Amino acid sequence: MNQEKTLLFVEEYEINRFTTLIRPVLYGEKVYSEVFELQDQFLVPLPPTVIVDKSCKYFGSSFQGRVTGTQQLTGYQRKVPIAIDPTFHILFMPTSSPYNHDCTWLSHEHVLDYHREDSKSTRVIFRNQSTHIIPMSYSSFNTQLERTSHLRSKLMQRYDKW
């Protein structure tokens, strides 16, 4: 289960190699993000997809640019995984349409294992042994993980040509 950690409030956040999960939380009437790293946890006053977009921009692109790139490389059109920073293999996958307020983003790199929790949710175990229940069926989660692996493979093929 999740270990209790002190929740730090930060105004801005960039996804980095320690980020494991970003999920939406209702804070008053606004959608904030609860961000989990390997050793820390933060509350950020921005929706998850805004953090993803700002992080893509930090690494030289935009959310839409990364989506278009993934579509070009893989042929996937919906719920596409994205390479926030392809150089350091920071790839994230959405649990639903990124335009839904309930979309959670997970780091492909940090998913250690996953199991069916029930018909509509999946228990995900991360490399740091933290566990989160994701509101997504096991088969959908598996598909998203495979699609993200496919994107990683395509990117590696491109980099290997250099």
Residue pairs with C-beta under 8 A, 6 or more apart in sequence:
1 131
2 130
2 131
2 132
3 130
5 40
5 41
6 41
7 34
7 41
7 42
7 43
8 40
8 41
8 42
8 43
9 42
9 43
9 44
9 45
10 42
10 43
10 44
11 44
11 45
12 44
12 54
13 33
13 35
13 42
13 44
13 46
13 51
13 54
13 55
14 51
14 54
14 55
14 58
15 22
15 51
15 52
15 55
15 84
15 85
15 90
15 92
16 37
16 90
17 88
17 90
17 109
18 37
18 38
18 39
18 40
19 35
19 36
19 37
19 90
19 107
20 36
20 37
20 38
20 106
20 107
20 110
20 126
20 127
20 128
20 130
21 35
21 36
21 104
21 105
21 106
21 107
21 110
21 124
21 126
21 132
22 33
22 34
22 35
22 36
22 48
22 51
22 52
22 92
22 104
22 105
23 33
23 34
23 36
23 48
23 104
23 105
23 132
24 31
24 32
24 33
24 34
24 47
24 48
24 101
24 102
24 103
24 104
25 31
25 32
25 33
25 34
25 43
26 32
27 43
27 45
30 45
31 47
31 101
32 43
32 44
32 45
32 46
32 47
33 42
33 43
33 44
33 46
33 47
33 48
33 51
34 41
34 42
34 43
34 44
35 41
35 42
35 43
35 44
35 51
36 126
36 130
36 132
38 110
38 126
38 127
38 128
39 128
44 51
46 54
47 101
48 103
48 104
48 105
49 63
49 98
49 99
49 103
49 105
52 63
52 82
52 84
52 92
52 98
52 105
53 62
53 63
55 84
55 85
56 62
56 63
56 65
56 66
56 82
56 84
59 84
59 85
59 87
59 90
61 69
63 82
63 98
66 82
66 83
66 84
67 80
67 82
69 82
69 83
70 76
70 80
70 81
70 82
70 83
70 151
71 77
71 80
73 151
73 154
73 155
73 158
74 80
74 147
74 150
74 151
74 154
76 147
78 97
79 93
79 94
79 96
79 97
79 98
79 144
80 94
80 147
80 151
81 91
81 92
81 93
81 94
81 108
81 144
81 147
81 148
81 151
82 91
82 92
82 151
83 89
83 90
83 91
83 151
83 152
83 155
84 90
84 91
84 92
86 155
86 159
89 109
89 152
90 107
90 109
91 107
91 108
91 109
91 148
91 151
91 152
92 105
92 106
92 107
92 108
92 148
93 105
93 106
93 108
93 144
93 145
93 147
93 148
94 103
94 104
94 105
94 144
95 102
95 103
95 104
95 105
95 106
95 134
95 135
95 136
95 140
95 141
95 144
96 102
96 103
96 104
96 136
97 103
102 135
104 134
104 135
106 124
106 134
107 126
108 145
108 148
108 149
108 152
109 127
110 126
110 127
110 128
111 124
111 125
111 126
111 127
111 145
112 125
112 126
112 127
112 129
113 124
113 125
114 122
114 123
114 124
114 125
114 138
114 141
114 142
114 145
115 122
115 123
115 125
115 138
116 122
116 123
116 138
117 123
117 133
117 138
119 137
120 135
120 136
120 137
121 133
121 134
121 135
121 136
121 137
122 133
122 134
122 136
122 137
122 138
122 141
123 131
123 132
123 133
123 134
124 131
124 132
124 133
124 134
124 141
125 131
126 132
134 141
136 144
